[in-house]
């Protein structure tokens, strides 16, 4: 290598180191200028991670406590401490426990869980033999036992001697319904009426 090549090589090395130091100085200036913002951002991110982890841990603990309390209530419906734990940790599971307890006692529970509320309303209407309440329950689009509610409405109409109304009501049940066999049986009975 010639002396000129050596000098060019040394110049390139010095330029590379100079650029590296220049970049380092820029980063240092940026850090000094925005030190508080950077530290605040790091603290916020760490705080958010800790908060999410803590929240998830508390939710899992509440879920486990609620499930244990629910099992205790199923075994012993009179366990008031388990019911209190359920009410505190998981209100929906508490309402399910109330529904199960009321069903065992033959009573109606005041609950807000969607499907269980509909089932409770359905059971009340059947117990009271109230066609209007059965009609209201059966007209809800999302009701699980819609066809059975309509069938029971027709059955109550038959018991009251309203045979034409019962025939009209039975036509509301689709042919592919799970209640179609019951509809066929009642329709055969209504042929003579």
C-alpha positions in Angstrom: 0.0 0.0 0.0 1.2 3.4 -0.8 1.3 6.3 1.6 -1.5 8.0 -0.2 -3.8 5.0 0.2 -2.9 4.8 3.9 -3.8 8.5 4.4 -7.1 8.0 2.6 -7.9 4.9 4.7 -7.1 6.9 7.9 -9.3 9.8 6.7 -12.2 7.4 6.1 -11.8 5.8 9.5 -11.7 9.3 11.2 -14.9 10.3 9.2 -16.7 7.2 10.4 -15.7 7.7 14.0 -16.6 11.4 13.7 -20.1 10.5 12.3 -20.6 8.0 15.1 -19.6 10.6 17.7 -21.8 13.2 16.0 -24.8 10.8 16.2 -24.1 10.0 19.8 -24.0 13.7 20.6 -27.3 14.3 18.9 -28.9 11.5 20.8 -27.5 12.8 24.1 -28.8 16.3 23.3 -32.2 14.9 22.5 -32.2 13.0 25.7 -31.2 16.0 27.8 -33.8 18.2 26.1 -36.6 15.6 26.5 -35.5 13.8 29.6 -38.7 14.4 31.6 -40.9 13.3 28.7 -38.9 10.1 28.1 -38.9 9.2 31.8 -42.6 9.9 32.1 -43.4 7.7 29.1 -41.3 4.9 30.5 -43.1 5.2 33.9 -46.5 5.3 32.3 -45.8 2.2 30.2 -44.4 0.3 33.3 -47.4 1.5 35.3 -49.9 0.3 32.6 -48.3 -3.1 32.5 -48.4 -3.5 36.2 -52.0 -2.2 36.3 -53.1 -4.7 33.6 -51.4 -7.6 35.3 -52.9 -6.6 38.7 -56.4 -6.2 37.2 -56.2 -9.6 35.5 -55.0 -11.2 38.7 -57.8 -9.7 40.7 -60.4 -10.8 38.1 -59.1 -14.4 38.2 -59.2 -14.4 42.0 -62.8 -13.1 42.0 -63.7 -15.7 39.4 -62.3 -18.5 41.4 -63.9 -17.3 44.7 -67.2 -16.9 42.9 -67.1 -20.4 41.5 -66.2 -21.9 44.9 -69.0 -20.0 46.5 -71.5 -21.1 43.7 -70.5 -24.8 44.3 -71.2 -24.2 48.1 -74.6 -22.7 47.3 -75.5 -25.6 45.1 -74.6 -28.1 47.8 -76.2 -26.0 50.6 -78.7 -23.4 49.4 -79.0 -21.9 53.0 -75.2 -21.0 53.1 -75.6 -17.2 53.5 -71.8 -16.5 53.5 -71.4 -18.2 50.1 -74.4 -16.2 48.8 -72.8 -13.0 50.1 -69.5 -13.9 48.4 -71.3 -14.6 45.2 -73.2 -11.3 45.4 -69.9 -9.4 45.9 -67.7 -11.2 43.4 -70.1 -12.1 40.5 -73.6 -10.7 40.4 -74.7 -12.8 37.4 -73.7 -16.0 39.1 -75.5 -14.8 42.2 -78.6 -14.4 40.2 -78.2 -17.8 38.7 -77.9 -19.2 42.2 -81.1 -17.3 43.2 -82.9 -18.7 40.1 -81.8 -22.3 41.0 -82.9 -21.8 44.6 -86.2 -20.3 43.6 -86.8 -23.2 41.1 -86.2 -25.7 43.8 -88.6 -23.9 46.2 -91.2 -23.5 43.4 -91.0 -19.8 43.6 -90.1 -17.1 41.1 -86.9 -15.1 41.4 -86.4 -11.5 40.5 -83.3 -11.8 38.2 -81.8 -9.8 35.4 -79.8 -12.5 33.5 -81.4 -12.4 30.1 -82.3 -16.1 29.4 -83.1 -16.9 33.0 -85.3 -13.9 33.3 -87.2 -15.1 30.2 -87.5 -18.6 31.7 -88.7 -17.2 35.0 -91.3 -15.1 33.2 -92.3 -18.2 31.2 -92.6 -20.3 34.4 -94.7 -17.6 36.1 -97.1 -17.4 33.1 -97.5 -21.2 33.1 -98.1 -21.3 36.9 -100.7 -18.5 36.7 -102.2 -20.0 33.5 -102.1 -16.5 32.0 -102.5 -16.4 28.3 -101.5 -12.7 28.0 -98.2 -13.3 29.8 -97.5 -16.4 27.7 -98.3 -14.4 24.6 -95.8 -11.7 25.7 -93.1 -14.2 26.4 -93.7 -16.1 23.2 -93.4 -13.0 21.1 -89.9 -12.2 22.2 -87.6 -13.0 19.3 -84.7 -14.4 21.3 -86.7 -16.5 23.7 -85.3 -20.1 23.9 -88.6 -21.8 24.3 -90.6 -19.7 22.0 -92.4 -22.6 20.3 -93.2 -24.3 23.6 -94.6 -21.1 25.0 -96.9 -20.8 21.9 -97.9 -24.4 22.3 -98.7 -23.9 26.0 -100.7 -20.8 25.0 -102.7 -23.0 22.6 -103.1 -25.6 25.3 -104.5 -23.0 27.8 -106.9 -21.8 25.0 -108.1 -25.4 24.6 -108.7 -25.7 28.3 -110.8 -22.5 28.2 -112.8 -23.9 25.2 -111.4 -21.4 22.7 -110.7 -24.0 20.0 -110.5 -21.7 17.0 -108.1 -19.5 18.8 -106.0 -22.5 19.7 -105.9 -23.6 16.0 -104.8 -20.2 15.0 -102.1 -20.1 17.7 -100.8 -23.5 16.6 -100.3 -22.2 13.1 -97.6 -19.8 14.5 -95.3 -22.8 15.2 -93.1 -23.7 12.2 -93.3 -27.3 10.9 -89.5 -27.8 11.5 -89.9 -26.9 15.2 -89.0 -29.3 18.0 -92.5 -28.8 19.3 -94.1 -29.9 16.0 -94.9 -33.4 17.3 -96.9 -31.8 20.2 -98.6 -29.5 17.7 -99.6 -32.5 15.6 -101.1 -34.3 18.6 -103.0 -31.2 19.7 -104.2 -30.6 16.1 -105.5 -34.1 15.9 -107.5 -33.5 19.1 -108.8 -30.2 17.7 -110.1 -31.8 14.5 -113.1 -33.1 16.6 -113.7 -29.7 18.2 
